């Protein structure tokens, strides 16, 4: 996970980049990025209340990524 914070128009931008790797061989399966405007507060005050939304977005992204990878593998096997 990589976190970038930047300020725009008195508001922060929280960008998260998740890299999903195959645990068996370490190969990268894909990346999931999230970007959201946030109030200008310390990161520790933002992550705890936002953690549920972050986790939900990440889970949906992982699910989509794995489905895409599965479809790609099916196409290769045909």
C-alpha positions in Angstrom: 0.0 0.0 0.0 1.2 3.5 -0.9 -0.4 6.6 0.5 -0.1 10.1 -1.1 -1.5 13.2 0.5 -1.7 16.4 -1.4 -3.6 19.7 -0.9 -5.9 21.3 -3.4 -8.2 24.3 -2.7 -8.0 24.0 1.1 -8.9 20.3 0.9 -6.7 17.2 0.9 -6.5 14.5 -1.6 -6.0 11.0 -0.3 -4.6 8.6 -2.9 -4.1 4.9 -2.1 -2.4 2.5 -4.3 -2.7 -1.2 -3.6 -0.6 -3.8 -5.4 -2.1 -7.3 -5.4 0.5 -10.1 -5.6 0.2 -13.8 -6.0 1.3 -15.3 -2.6 2.6 -18.4 -4.3 5.2 -16.8 -6.6 5.2 -13.1 -5.8 4.0 -12.1 -9.3 1.9 -8.9 -9.5 -1.7 -9.6 -10.3 -2.6 -6.0 -10.7 -3.1 -2.6 -9.0 -6.0 -0.9 -7.4 -6.0 2.8 -6.9 -8.4 5.0 -4.8 -8.5 8.8 -4.7 -10.8 10.8 -2.5 -11.0 14.4 -1.3 -10.6 14.7 2.4 -10.6 17.5 5.0 -7.2 18.9 5.9 -6.7 16.9 9.1 -3.9 14.8 10.3 -3.8 11.4 8.6 -4.4 9.6 11.9 -7.7 11.4 12.3 -8.8 10.5 8.8 -7.9 6.8 8.4 -9.8 5.5 11.4 -13.2 6.9 10.5 -12.6 6.2 6.8 -11.2 2.7 7.2 -14.6 1.0 6.5 -15.1 2.9 3.2 -11.4 2.3 2.3 -11.7 -1.4 3.0 -15.0 -1.8 1.1 -13.5 0.0 -2.0 -10.4 -2.1 -1.8 -12.4 -5.3 -1.5 -14.5 -4.4 -4.5 -11.3 -3.6 -6.5 -9.7 -6.9 -5.5 -12.8 -8.8 -6.5 -12.9 -7.1 -9.9 -9.2 -7.6 -10.5 -9.4 -11.3 -9.7 -12.4 -11.7 -12.0 -10.5 -9.9 -14.8 -7.5 -12.2 -14.3 -9.7 -15.3 -14.2 -11.3 -14.2 -17.6 -7.8 -13.6 -19.0 -6.7 -17.0 -17.9 -9.8 -18.7 -19.4 -9.1 -16.9 -22.8 -5.5 -18.1 -22.8 -6.5 -21.7 -22.0 -9.0 -21.9 -24.9 
